[in-house]
Amino acid sequence: MIRILSVVALLGLVACGVDGEPVQPSANLNIGIGPGGLHTGASVGVSKGPLRVGVGIF
């Protein structure tokens, strides 16, 4: 779990403008409780103009 979060954080840092104007990353964390139990989810991504790239985890 820590490895996955470390890789996601590193990818977000790398995507912050190495080539050109900085691009601000976005992150989302979801936690829900339902009849099936506890559900978690996370995603990170970046966008610049019409291009959006994201990675979902869990």
C-alpha positions in Angstrom: 0.0 0.0 0.0 2.8 2.4 0.9 4.6 1.5 -2.3 1.6 2.3 -4.4 1.0 5.7 -2.7 4.7 6.5 -3.1 4.6 5.8 -6.8 1.5 7.9 -7.2 3.0 10.8 -5.3 6.2 10.5 -7.4 4.2 10.5 -10.7 2.2 13.5 -9.5 5.5 15.3 -8.7 7.0 14.4 -12.0 4.0 15.7 -13.9 4.2 19.1 -12.4 5.9 20.9 -15.2 9.2 19.4 -16.1 8.7 20.6 -19.7 7.1 24.0 -19.9 4.6 25.7 -17.7 3.7 23.8 -14.5 0.6 21.6 -14.6 -1.2 21.2 -11.3 -2.1 17.6 -10.4 -5.4 16.6 -9.0 -6.2 13.9 -6.4 -9.4 12.2 -5.2 -10.0 9.9 -2.3 -13.3 8.1 -1.9 -14.5 6.2 1.2 -18.0 4.8 1.3 -20.1 2.5 3.5 -22.7 0.3 2.0 -24.5 -3.0 2.4 -21.3 -4.8 1.2 -19.1 -3.1 3.7 -16.5 -0.4 3.5 -15.4 0.7 0.0 -12.3 2.8 -0.8 -11.0 4.3 -4.0 -8.4 6.8 -5.0 -7.3 8.5 -8.2 -4.7 11.0 -9.3 -4.4 12.9 -12.6 -3.2 15.9 -14.5 -4.8 18.0 -17.2 -3.5 20.5 -19.7 -5.9 22.0 -22.2 -8.1 19.3 -23.7 -5.8 16.5 -22.5 -6.5 14.7 -19.3 -4.5 11.8 -17.9 -5.5 9.9 -14.7 -4.8 6.8 -12.8 -7.4 5.0 -10.6 -6.3 3.0 -7.6 -8.3 0.3 -5.7 
